[in-house]
Amino acid sequence: MGEWFERVLDAVDIETFFACKDEKEGRVLAMQLMKGFGLKDADIVFIEHEGPGARVRARGYIHRAGDRYGWLEGGTDDE
């Protein structure tokens, strides 16, 4: 995924609005999006279906508490 991935302390949050029929479909779409970004460990932290779709906030964990952090293991200082 690149060097940025190794420097994230904990997680990446993505918020979007999906055109979907119900909350369940919105959840499925959000999880597919996270997996598409390579974030396999993900949760839905907020979802609200309203009108034509759902507003969804998903969190993809890169490091959980106690993980080995790539940015602590000597990354580069050239940025």
Chimera marker file (.cmm) of the C-alpha trace (Angstrom):
<marker_set name="trace">
<marker id="1" x="0.000" y="0.000" z="0.000" r="1" g="1" b="0" radius="0.5"/>
<marker id="2" x="2.908" y="2.318" z="0.368" r="1" g="1" b="0" radius="0.5"/>
<marker id="3" x="4.838" y="4.084" z="3.069" r="1" g="1" b="0" radius="0.5"/>
<marker id="4" x="1.820" y="6.086" z="4.280" r="1" g="1" b="0" radius="0.5"/>
<marker id="5" x="0.207" y="2.805" z="5.330" r="1" g="1" b="0" radius="0.5"/>
<marker id="6" x="3.136" y="1.982" z="7.623" r="1" g="1" b="0" radius="0.5"/>
<marker id="7" x="2.960" y="5.410" z="9.293" r="1" g="1" b="0" radius="0.5"/>
<marker id="8" x="-0.696" y="5.342" z="10.317" r="1" g="1" b="0" radius="0.5"/>
<marker id="9" x="-0.907" y="5.074" z="14.081" r="1" g="1" b="0" radius="0.5"/>
<marker id="10" x="-4.203" y="3.264" z="14.393" r="1" g="1" b="0" radius="0.5"/>
<marker id="11" x="-6.959" y="3.474" z="11.782" r="1" g="1" b="0" radius="0.5"/>
<marker id="12" x="-8.379" y="5.169" z="8.702" r="1" g="1" b="0" radius="0.5"/>
<marker id="13" x="-11.943" y="6.517" z="8.775" r="1" g="1" b="0" radius="0.5"/>
<marker id="14" x="-13.953" y="6.932" z="5.588" r="1" g="1" b="0" radius="0.5"/>
<marker id="15" x="-17.306" y="8.673" z="5.510" r="1" g="1" b="0" radius="0.5"/>
<marker id="16" x="-19.559" y="8.619" z="2.460" r="1" g="1" b="0" radius="0.5"/>
<marker id="17" x="-23.152" y="8.454" z="1.262" r="1" g="1" b="0" radius="0.5"/>
<marker id="18" x="-24.253" y="5.355" z="-0.645" r="1" g="1" b="0" radius="0.5"/>
<marker id="19" x="-27.354" y="5.201" z="-2.813" r="1" g="1" b="0" radius="0.5"/>
<marker id="20" x="-28.963" y="2.049" z="-1.420" r="1" g="1" b="0" radius="0.5"/>
<marker id="21" x="-32.332" y="0.574" z="-0.464" r="1" g="1" b="0" radius="0.5"/>
<marker id="22" x="-31.698" y="0.091" z="3.260" r="1" g="1" b="0" radius="0.5"/>
<marker id="23" x="-29.157" y="0.130" z="6.086" r="1" g="1" b="0" radius="0.5"/>
<marker id="24" x="-28.153" y="-3.480" z="5.493" r="1" g="1" b="0" radius="0.5"/>
<marker id="25" x="-27.158" y="-2.774" z="1.896" r="1" g="1" b="0" radius="0.5"/>
<marker id="26" x="-25.246" y="0.323" z="3.052" r="1" g="1" b="0" radius="0.5"/>
<marker id="27" x="-23.245" y="-1.813" z="5.492" r="1" g="1" b="0" radius="0.5"/>
<marker id="28" x="-22.374" y="-4.317" z="2.780" r="1" g="1" b="0" radius="0.5"/>
<marker id="29" x="-21.256" y="-1.556" z="0.402" r="1" g="1" b="0" radius="0.5"/>
<marker id="30" x="-19.110" y="0.099" z="3.090" r="1" g="1" b="0" radius="0.5"/>
<marker id="31" x="-17.358" y="-3.146" z="3.972" r="1" g="1" b="0" radius="0.5"/>
<marker id="32" x="-16.715" y="-3.840" z="0.284" r="1" g="1" b="0" radius="0.5"/>
<marker id="33" x="-15.202" y="-0.368" z="-0.041" r="1" g="1" b="0" radius="0.5"/>
<marker id="34" x="-12.883" y="-0.914" z="2.921" r="1" g="1" b="0" radius="0.5"/>
<marker id="35" x="-11.759" y="-4.294" z="1.599" r="1" g="1" b="0" radius="0.5"/>
<marker id="36" x="-11.215" y="-2.689" z="-1.804" r="1" g="1" b="0" radius="0.5"/>
<marker id="37" x="-8.764" y="-0.288" z="-0.147" r="1" g="1" b="0" radius="0.5"/>
<marker id="38" x="-6.967" y="-3.256" z="1.396" r="1" g="1" b="0" radius="0.5"/>
<marker id="39" x="-8.331" y="-2.615" z="4.901" r="1" g="1" b="0" radius="0.5"/>
<marker id="40" x="-9.387" y="-6.108" z="5.956" r="1" g="1" b="0" radius="0.5"/>
<marker id="41" x="-9.984" y="-5.320" z="9.647" r="1" g="1" b="0" radius="0.5"/>
<marker id="42" x="-12.883" y="-2.850" z="9.512" r="1" g="1" b="0" radius="0.5"/>
<marker id="43" x="-15.989" y="-1.796" z="11.446" r="1" g="1" b="0" radius="0.5"/>
<marker id="44" x="-18.985" y="0.386" z="10.735" r="1" g="1" b="0" radius="0.5"/>
<marker id="45" x="-18.902" y="3.139" z="13.378" r="1" g="1" b="0" radius="0.5"/>
<marker id="46" x="-21.959" y="5.059" z="12.151" r="1" g="1" b="0" radius="0.5"/>
<marker id="47" x="-24.775" y="4.393" z="9.696" r="1" g="1" b="0" radius="0.5"/>
<marker id="48" x="-28.022" y="6.215" z="9.043" r="1" g="1" b="0" radius="0.5"/>
<marker id="49" x="-30.388" y="5.400" z="6.197" r="1" g="1" b="0" radius="0.5"/>
<marker id="50" x="-32.367" y="8.378" z="5.010" r="1" g="1" b="0" radius="0.5"/>
<marker id="51" x="-34.201" y="8.941" z="1.727" r="1" g="1" b="0" radius="0.5"/>
<marker id="52" x="-32.294" y="7.540" z="-1.238" r="1" g="1" b="0" radius="0.5"/>
<marker id="53" x="-29.432" y="6.031" z="0.716" r="1" g="1" b="0" radius="0.5"/>
<marker id="54" x="-27.251" y="5.781" z="3.775" r="1" g="1" b="0" radius="0.5"/>
<marker id="55" x="-24.570" y="7.945" z="5.325" r="1" g="1" b="0" radius="0.5"/>
<marker id="56" x="-21.860" y="5.588" z="6.525" r="1" g="1" b="0" radius="0.5"/>
<marker id="57" x="-18.646" y="6.046" z="8.508" r="1" g="1" b="0" radius="0.5"/>
<marker id="58" x="-16.358" y="3.041" z="8.370" r="1" g="1" b="0" radius="0.5"/>
<marker id="59" x="-13.085" y="2.551" z="10.231" r="1" g="1" b="0" radius="0.5"/>
<marker id="60" x="-10.340" y="0.362" z="8.825" r="1" g="1" b="0" radius="0.5"/>
<marker id="61" x="-7.792" y="-0.666" z="11.415" r="1" g="1" b="0" radius="0.5"/>
<marker id="62" x="-4.189" y="-0.749" z="10.346" r="1" g="1" b="0" radius="0.5"/>
<marker id="63" x="-2.805" y="-1.163" z="13.867" r="1" g="1" b="0" radius="0.5"/>
<marker id="64" x="-4.675" y="-2.263" z="16.959" r="1" g="1" b="0" radius="0.5"/>
<marker id="65" x="-3.348" y="-1.534" z="20.439" r="1" g="1" b="0" radius="0.5"/>
<marker id="66" x="-0.127" y="-3.446" z="21.035" r="1" g="1" b="0" radius="0.5"/>
<marker id="67" x="0.643" y="-4.035" z="17.340" r="1" g="1" b="0" radius="0.5"/>
<marker id="68" x="4.100" y="-3.428" z="15.889" r="1" g="1" b="0" radius="0.5"/>
<marker id="69" x="4.116" y="0.056" z="14.381" r="1" g="1" b="0" radius="0.5"/>
<marker id="70" x="6.074" y="0.422" z="11.140" r="1" g="1" b="0" radius="0.5"/>
<marker id="71" x="6.716" y="4.123" z="11.740" r="1" g="1" b="0" radius="0.5"/>
<marker id="72" x="8.527" y="3.278" z="15.002" r="1" g="1" b="0" radius="0.5"/>
<marker id="73" x="10.816" y="0.831" z="13.263" r="1" g="1" b="0" radius="0.5"/>
<marker id="74" x="12.958" y="3.380" z="11.455" r="1" g="1" b="0" radius="0.5"/>
<marker id="75" x="10.949" y="4.866" z="8.568" r="1" g="1" b="0" radius="0.5"/>
<marker id="76" x="12.465" y="7.677" z="6.513" r="1" g="1" b="0" radius="0.5"/>
<marker id="77" x="12.662" y="11.352" z="7.372" r="1" g="1" b="0" radius="0.5"/>
<marker id="78" x="12.725" y="12.608" z="3.763" r="1" g="1" b="0" radius="0.5"/>
<marker id="79" x="9.149" y="13.987" z="3.686" r="1" g="1" b="0" radius="0.5"/>
<link id1="1" id2="2" r="1" g="1" b="0" radius="0.2"/>
<link id1="2" id2="3" r="1" g="1" b="0" radius="0.2"/>
<link id1="3" id2="4" r="1" g="1" b="0" radius="0.2"/>
<link id1="4" id2="5" r="1" g="1" b="0" radius="0.2"/>
<link id1="5" id2="6" r="1" g="1" b="0" radius="0.2"/>
<link id1="6" id2="7" r="1" g="1" b="0" radius="0.2"/>
<link id1="7" id2="8" r="1" g="1" b="0" radius="0.2"/>
<link id1="8" id2="9" r="1" g="1" b="0" radius="0.2"/>
<link id1="9" id2="10" r="1" g="1" b="0" radius="0.2"/>
<link id1="10" id2="11" r="1" g="1" b="0" radius="0.2"/>
<link id1="11" id2="12" r="1" g="1" b="0" radius="0.2"/>
<link id1="12" id2="13" r="1" g="1" b="0" radius="0.2"/>
<link id1="13" id2="14" r="1" g="1" b="0" radius="0.2"/>
<link id1="14" id2="15" r="1" g="1" b="0" radius="0.2"/>
<link id1="15" id2="16" r="1" g="1" b="0" radius="0.2"/>
<link id1="16" id2="17" r="1" g="1" b="0" radius="0.2"/>
<link id1="17" id2="18" r="1" g="1" b="0" radius="0.2"/>
<link id1="18" id2="19" r="1" g="1" b="0" radius="0.2"/>
<link id1="19" id2="20" r="1" g="1" b="0" radius="0.2"/>
<link id1="20" id2="21" r="1" g="1" b="0" radius="0.2"/>
<link id1="21" id2="22" r="1" g="1" b="0" radius="0.2"/>
<link id1="22" id2="23" r="1" g="1" b="0" radius="0.2"/>
<link id1="23" id2="24" r="1" g="1" b="0" radius="0.2"/>
<link id1="24" id2="25" r="1" g="1" b="0" radius="0.2"/>
<link id1="25" id2="26" r="1" g="1" b="0" radius="0.2"/>
<link id1="26" id2="27" r="1" g="1" b="0" radius="0.2"/>
<link id1="27" id2="28" r="1" g="1" b="0" radius="0.2"/>
<link id1="28" id2="29" r="1" g="1" b="0" radius="0.2"/>
<link id1="29" id2="30" r="1" g="1" b="0" radius="0.2"/>
<link id1="30" id2="31" r="1" g="1" b="0" radius="0.2"/>
<link id1="31" id2="32" r="1" g="1" b="0" radius="0.2"/>
<link id1="32" id2="33" r="1" g="1" b="0" radius="0.2"/>
<link id1="33" id2="34" r="1" g="1" b="0" radius="0.2"/>
<link id1="34" id2="35" r="1" g="1" b="0" radius="0.2"/>
<link id1="35" id2="36" r="1" g="1" b="0" radius="0.2"/>
<link id1="36" id2="37" r="1" g="1" b="0" radius="0.2"/>
<link id1="37" id2="38" r="1" g="1" b="0" radius="0.2"/>
<link id1="38" id2="39" r="1" g="1" b="0" radius="0.2"/>
<link id1="39" id2="40" r="1" g="1" b="0" radius="0.2"/>
<link id1="40" id2="41" r="1" g="1" b="0" radius="0.2"/>
<link id1="41" id2="42" r="1" g="1" b="0" radius="0.2"/>
<link id1="42" id2="43" r="1" g="1" b="0" radius="0.2"/>
<link id1="43" id2="44" r="1" g="1" b="0" radius="0.2"/>
<link id1="44" id2="45" r="1" g="1" b="0" radius="0.2"/>
<link id1="45" id2="46" r="1" g="1" b="0" radius="0.2"/>
<link id1="46" id2="47" r="1" g="1" b="0" radius="0.2"/>
<link id1="47" id2="48" r="1" g="1" b="0" radius="0.2"/>
<link id1="48" id2="49" r="1" g="1" b="0" radius="0.2"/>
<link id1="49" id2="50" r="1" g="1" b="0" radius="0.2"/>
<link id1="50" id2="51" r="1" g="1" b="0" radius="0.2"/>
<link id1="51" id2="52" r="1" g="1" b="0" radius="0.2"/>
<link id1="52" id2="53" r="1" g="1" b="0" radius="0.2"/>
<link id1="53" id2="54" r="1" g="1" b="0" radius="0.2"/>
<link id1="54" id2="55" r="1" g="1" b="0" radius="0.2"/>
<link id1="55" id2="56" r="1" g="1" b="0" radius="0.2"/>
<link id1="56" id2="57" r="1" g="1" b="0" radius="0.2"/>
<link id1="57" id2="58" r="1" g="1" b="0" radius="0.2"/>
<link id1="58" id2="59" r="1" g="1" b="0" radius="0.2"/>
<link id1="59" id2="60" r="1" g="1" b="0" radius="0.2"/>
<link id1="60" id2="61" r="1" g="1" b="0" radius="0.2"/>
<link id1="61" id2="62" r="1" g="1" b="0" radius="0.2"/>
<link id1="62" id2="63" r="1" g="1" b="0" radius="0.2"/>
<link id1="63" id2="64" r="1" g="1" b="0" radius="0.2"/>
<link id1="64" id2="65" r="1" g="1" b="0" radius="0.2"/>
<link id1="65" id2="66" r="1" g="1" b="0" radius="0.2"/>
<link id1="66" id2="67" r="1" g="1" b="0" radius="0.2"/>
<link id1="67" id2="68" r="1" g="1" b="0" radius="0.2"/>
<link id1="68" id2="69" r="1" g="1" b="0" radius="0.2"/>
<link id1="69" id2="70" r="1" g="1" b="0" radius="0.2"/>
<link id1="70" id2="71" r="1" g="1" b="0" radius="0.2"/>
<link id1="71" id2="72" r="1" g="1" b="0" radius="0.2"/>
<link id1="72" id2="73" r="1" g="1" b="0" radius="0.2"/>
<link id1="73" id2="74" r="1" g="1" b="0" radius="0.2"/>
<link id1="74" id2="75" r="1" g="1" b="0" radius="0.2"/>
<link id1="75" id2="76" r="1" g="1" b="0" radius="0.2"/>
<link id1="76" id2="77" r="1" g="1" b="0" radius="0.2"/>
<link id1="77" id2="78" r="1" g="1" b="0" radius="0.2"/>
<link id1="78" id2="79" r="1" g="1" b="0" radius="0.2"/>
</marker_set>
